[in-house]
Amino acid sequence: MCWAMRSYGRSGGKIDLIPFEKKSVNHWKGTRMEYKVPIQEKYALTVDEMAAYTNIGQKKLHWVINEYKDADFLLRIGNKTLFKRTAFTQFLDKAECL
């Protein structure tokens, strides 16, 4: 079991330690560390993770990616598109329908 620091707020808020799993994974390029971070703690989520988090289907989330290409809740890294978790949930709070 490993521990990571988590802070609340930007101006010296509460800081506590949270547990996470760290395991060694054998990869064809050698051994690398793999971390399991809970979805609630992640900054950006994949389509699969966002579908599980919001209970919105993957097809609808891909439609959102294509429809809102320049939205502030999308993060593009190479060919991968991620959802910024808090920004997308705020967008969902304001949206009446998708």
MIDRENBA-974218 format. One record per atom (N, C-alpha, C): residue in three letters; z negated, y, x. Coordinates in nm, 3 decimals. Layout:
<rs>
("Ala",(Z,Y,X))
...
</rs>
This chain:
<rs>
("Met",(0.000,-0.118,0.086))
("Met",(0.000,0.000,0.000))
("Met",(0.000,0.123,0.089))
("Cys",(0.087,0.216,0.056))
("Cys",(0.096,0.341,0.130))
("Cys",(0.059,0.456,0.037))
("Trp",(0.036,0.570,0.096))
("Trp",(-0.005,0.687,0.018))
("Trp",(0.085,0.804,0.050))
("Ala",(0.112,0.886,-0.049))
("Ala",(0.192,1.007,-0.029))
("Ala",(0.117,1.123,-0.091))
("Met",(0.136,1.243,-0.036))
("Met",(0.072,1.361,-0.091))
("Met",(0.157,1.419,-0.203))
("Arg",(0.090,1.464,-0.308))
("Arg",(0.157,1.530,-0.419))
("Arg",(0.084,1.659,-0.444))
("Ser",(0.160,1.767,-0.460))
("Ser",(0.097,1.896,-0.487))
("Ser",(0.141,1.947,-0.622))
("Tyr",(0.056,2.027,-0.683))
("Tyr",(0.085,2.088,-0.812))
("Tyr",(0.098,2.238,-0.791))
("Gly",(0.210,2.294,-0.826))
("Gly",(0.228,2.438,-0.812))
("Gly",(0.272,2.476,-0.672))
("Arg",(0.319,2.598,-0.661))
("Arg",(0.371,2.644,-0.533))
("Arg",(0.270,2.726,-0.454))
("Ser",(0.170,2.776,-0.519))
("Ser",(0.078,2.866,-0.449))
("Ser",(-0.059,2.801,-0.434))
("Gly",(-0.065,2.699,-0.350))
("Gly",(-0.194,2.639,-0.316))
("Gly",(-0.262,2.568,-0.431))
("Gly",(-0.187,2.499,-0.512))
("Gly",(-0.245,2.426,-0.624))
("Gly",(-0.315,2.299,-0.577))
("Lys",(-0.344,2.214,-0.670))
("Lys",(-0.414,2.089,-0.643))
("Lys",(-0.326,1.993,-0.564))
("Ile",(-0.383,1.926,-0.466))
("Ile",(-0.312,1.826,-0.387))
("Ile",(-0.390,1.696,-0.396))
("Asp",(-0.320,1.586,-0.428))
("Asp",(-0.387,1.457,-0.429))
("Asp",(-0.294,1.352,-0.369))
("Leu",(-0.346,1.233,-0.350))
("Leu",(-0.271,1.124,-0.292))
("Leu",(-0.230,1.027,-0.401))
("Ile",(-0.105,0.980,-0.396))
("Ile",(-0.058,0.882,-0.493))
("Ile",(-0.013,0.757,-0.417))
("Pro",(-0.035,0.640,-0.475))
("Pro",(0.008,0.517,-0.408))
("Pro",(0.156,0.490,-0.431))
("Phe",(0.221,0.429,-0.334))
("Phe",(0.357,0.380,-0.352))
("Phe",(0.376,0.260,-0.262))
("Glu",(0.474,0.179,-0.297))
("Glu",(0.500,0.057,-0.221))
("Glu",(0.603,0.085,-0.112))
("Lys",(0.578,0.028,0.003))
("Lys",(0.673,0.038,0.113))
("Lys",(0.696,-0.103,0.163))
("Lys",(0.822,-0.145,0.168))
("Lys",(0.848,-0.279,0.217))
("Lys",(0.968,-0.277,0.311))
("Ser",(0.970,-0.372,0.398))
("Ser",(1.078,-0.383,0.495))
("Ser",(1.189,-0.466,0.433))
("Val",(1.312,-0.418,0.444))
("Val",(1.427,-0.487,0.387))
("Val",(1.523,-0.521,0.500))
("Asn",(1.566,-0.645,0.505))
("Asn",(1.664,-0.684,0.605))
("Asn",(1.802,-0.642,0.557))
("His",(1.869,-0.568,0.639))
("His",(1.999,-0.513,0.607))
("His",(2.095,-0.557,0.717))
("Trp",(2.223,-0.562,0.689))
("Trp",(2.316,-0.609,0.790))
("Trp",(2.319,-0.520,0.913))
("Lys",(2.274,-0.396,0.901))
("Lys",(2.266,-0.306,1.017))
("Lys",(2.130,-0.311,1.085))
("Gly",(2.041,-0.391,1.033))
("Gly",(1.907,-0.399,1.090))
("Gly",(1.804,-0.390,0.979))
("Thr",(1.682,-0.365,1.017))
("Thr",(1.573,-0.355,0.921))
("Thr",(1.553,-0.209,0.884))
("Arg",(1.539,-0.181,0.756))
("Arg",(1.513,-0.045,0.712))
("Arg",(1.398,-0.049,0.611))
("Met",(1.334,0.063,0.593))
("Met",(1.222,0.072,0.500))
("Met",(1.274,0.113,0.363))
("Glu",(1.221,0.050,0.261))
("Glu",(1.258,0.084,0.124))
("Glu",(1.132,0.130,0.052))
("Tyr",(1.141,0.242,-0.018))
("Tyr",(1.027,0.299,-0.087))
("Tyr",(1.048,0.291,-0.237))
("Lys",(0.946,0.253,-0.309))
("Lys",(0.950,0.248,-0.454))
("Lys",(0.868,0.366,-0.506))
("Val",(0.937,0.468,-0.555))
("Val",(0.872,0.587,-0.609))
("Val",(0.887,0.582,-0.761))
("Pro",(0.781,0.605,-0.837))
("Pro",(0.792,0.603,-0.983))
("Pro",(0.891,0.708,-1.032))
("Ile",(0.958,0.679,-1.143))
("Ile",(1.059,0.770,-1.198))
("Ile",(0.998,0.907,-1.228))
("Gln",(0.874,0.910,-1.275))
("Gln",(0.810,1.038,-1.310))
("Gln",(0.788,1.127,-1.189))
("Glu",(0.791,1.070,-1.069))
("Glu",(0.766,1.146,-0.947))
("Glu",(0.894,1.191,-0.878))
("Lys",(1.009,1.138,-0.920))
("Lys",(1.135,1.170,-0.852))
("Lys",(1.187,1.306,-0.896))
("Tyr",(1.255,1.374,-0.804))
("Tyr",(1.316,1.504,-0.833))
("Tyr",(1.449,1.484,-0.905))
("Ala",(1.530,1.389,-0.860))
("Ala",(1.662,1.364,-0.918))
("Ala",(1.675,1.216,-0.951))
("Leu",(1.744,1.187,-1.062))
("Leu",(1.759,1.050,-1.109))
("Leu",(1.906,1.012,-1.120))
("Thr",(1.936,0.885,-1.098))
("Thr",(2.071,0.834,-1.119))
("Thr",(2.094,0.819,-1.269))
("Val",(2.217,0.783,-1.305))
("Val",(2.249,0.764,-1.446))
("Val",(2.166,0.650,-1.505))
("Asp",(2.151,0.542,-1.431))
("Asp",(2.072,0.429,-1.480))
("Asp",(1.926,0.469,-1.502))
("Glu",(1.869,0.540,-1.405))
("Glu",(1.729,0.583,-1.417))
("Glu",(1.711,0.683,-1.530))
("Met",(1.806,0.777,-1.545))
("Met",(1.796,0.876,-1.653))
("Met",(1.811,0.811,-1.789))
("Ala",(1.895,0.707,-1.799))
("Ala",(1.909,0.633,-1.924))
("Ala",(1.778,0.566,-1.962))
("Ala",(1.710,0.508,-1.865))
("Ala",(1.581,0.446,-1.891))
("Ala",(1.474,0.550,-1.924))
("Tyr",(1.478,0.664,-1.856))
("Tyr",(1.378,0.769,-1.873))
("Tyr",(1.389,0.840,-2.009))
("Thr",(1.513,0.867,-2.053))
("Thr",(1.533,0.944,-2.176))
("Thr",(1.573,0.861,-2.297))
("Asn",(1.604,0.733,-2.276))
("Asn",(1.651,0.645,-2.383))
("Asn",(1.785,0.695,-2.440))
("Ile",(1.867,0.754,-2.354))
("Ile",(2.003,0.795,-2.387))
("Ile",(2.096,0.698,-2.314))
("Gly",(2.200,0.653,-2.381))
("Gly",(2.291,0.555,-2.324))
("Gly",(2.366,0.606,-2.202))
("Gln",(2.409,0.513,-2.118))
("Gln",(2.480,0.548,-1.995))
("Gln",(2.615,0.613,-2.027))
("Lys",(2.683,0.567,-2.131))
("Lys",(2.812,0.627,-2.167))
("Lys",(2.794,0.773,-2.207))
("Lys",(2.689,0.802,-2.282))
("Lys",(2.662,0.940,-2.323))
("Lys",(2.627,1.026,-2.202))
("Leu",(2.552,0.971,-2.108))
("Leu",(2.518,1.047,-1.987))
("Leu",(2.642,1.073,-1.901))
("His",(2.733,0.977,-1.893))
("His",(2.859,1.002,-1.822))
("His",(2.941,1.108,-1.895))
("Trp",(2.936,1.109,-2.027))
("Trp",(3.003,1.214,-2.104))
("Trp",(2.943,1.350,-2.072))
("Val",(2.810,1.357,-2.062))
("Val",(2.742,1.483,-2.027))
("Val",(2.787,1.530,-1.889))
("Ile",(2.799,1.438,-1.794))
("Ile",(2.845,1.474,-1.660))
("Ile",(2.985,1.534,-1.665))
("Asn",(3.074,1.474,-1.743))
("Asn",(3.212,1.524,-1.753))
("Asn",(3.220,1.654,-1.833))
("Glu",(3.138,1.669,-1.935))
("Glu",(3.142,1.787,-2.021))
("Glu",(3.078,1.910,-1.956))
("Tyr",(2.967,1.890,-1.887))
("Tyr",(2.891,2.000,-1.825))
("Tyr",(2.902,1.988,-1.673))
("Lys",(3.022,2.002,-1.619))
("Lys",(3.046,1.980,-1.476))
("Lys",(2.972,2.077,-1.386))
("Asp",(2.954,2.201,-1.429))
("Asp",(2.890,2.302,-1.346))
("Asp",(2.747,2.334,-1.391))
("Ala",(2.686,2.244,-1.463))
("Ala",(2.550,2.270,-1.514))
("Ala",(2.448,2.268,-1.401))
("Asp",(2.340,2.340,-1.421))
("Asp",(2.236,2.348,-1.317))
("Asp",(2.149,2.223,-1.312))
("Phe",(2.160,2.135,-1.411))
("Phe",(2.080,2.012,-1.409))
("Phe",(2.150,1.897,-1.337))
("Leu",(2.272,1.919,-1.286))
("Leu",(2.344,1.816,-1.212))
("Leu",(2.339,1.846,-1.062))
("Leu",(2.322,1.741,-0.985))
("Leu",(2.318,1.750,-0.840))
("Leu",(2.422,1.653,-0.786))
("Arg",(2.520,1.704,-0.714))
("Arg",(2.627,1.619,-0.661))
("Arg",(2.607,1.602,-0.510))
("Ile",(2.603,1.476,-0.469))
("Ile",(2.591,1.441,-0.328))
("Ile",(2.704,1.345,-0.297))
("Gly",(2.809,1.396,-0.236))
("Gly",(2.927,1.314,-0.211))
("Gly",(2.991,1.275,-0.344))
("Asn",(3.011,1.147,-0.365))
("Asn",(3.066,1.097,-0.491))
("Asn",(2.958,1.069,-0.595))
("Lys",(2.833,1.078,-0.556))
("Lys",(2.724,1.046,-0.647))
("Lys",(2.678,1.170,-0.723))
("Thr",(2.657,1.154,-0.851))
("Thr",(2.604,1.262,-0.933))
("Thr",(2.465,1.222,-0.981))
("Leu",(2.368,1.309,-0.957))
("Leu",(2.230,1.285,-0.998))
("Leu",(2.189,1.390,-1.100))
("Phe",(2.093,1.355,-1.184))
("Phe",(2.035,1.449,-1.280))
("Phe",(1.904,1.503,-1.224))
("Lys",(1.888,1.633,-1.221))
("Lys",(1.759,1.693,-1.188))
("Lys",(1.669,1.669,-1.308))
("Arg",(1.564,1.593,-1.288))
("Arg",(1.483,1.541,-1.399))
("Arg",(1.426,1.653,-1.486))
("Thr",(1.358,1.748,-1.429))
("Thr",(1.293,1.852,-1.510))
("Thr",(1.394,1.945,-1.574))
("Ala",(1.501,1.981,-1.500))
("Ala",(1.603,2.070,-1.557))
("Ala",(1.676,2.003,-1.673))
("Phe",(1.702,1.873,-1.661))
("Phe",(1.772,1.804,-1.770))
("Phe",(1.682,1.786,-1.892))
("Thr",(1.554,1.760,-1.870))
("Thr",(1.465,1.749,-1.986))
("Thr",(1.449,1.884,-2.056))
("Gln",(1.451,1.995,-1.980))
("Gln",(1.449,2.127,-2.044))
("Gln",(1.577,2.151,-2.122))
("Phe",(1.691,2.107,-2.068))
("Phe",(1.818,2.118,-2.140))
("Phe",(1.812,2.038,-2.270))
("Leu",(1.754,1.918,-2.264))
("Leu",(1.743,1.836,-2.385))
("Leu",(1.651,1.900,-2.488))
("Asp",(1.544,1.966,-2.443))
("Asp",(1.453,2.033,-2.536))
("Asp",(1.525,2.144,-2.613))
("Lys",(1.619,2.212,-2.548))
("Lys",(1.692,2.322,-2.613))
("Lys",(1.810,2.272,-2.695))
("Ala",(1.866,2.156,-2.662))
("Ala",(1.986,2.106,-2.728))
("Ala",(1.951,2.052,-2.868))
("Glu",(2.040,2.077,-2.962))
("Glu",(2.022,2.023,-3.096))
("Glu",(2.092,1.889,-3.111))
("Cys",(2.206,1.873,-3.043))
("Cys",(2.276,1.745,-3.045))
("Cys",(2.362,1.733,-2.921))
("Leu",(2.398,1.610,-2.887))
("Leu",(2.486,1.584,-2.774))
("Leu",(2.612,1.517,-2.824))
</rs>
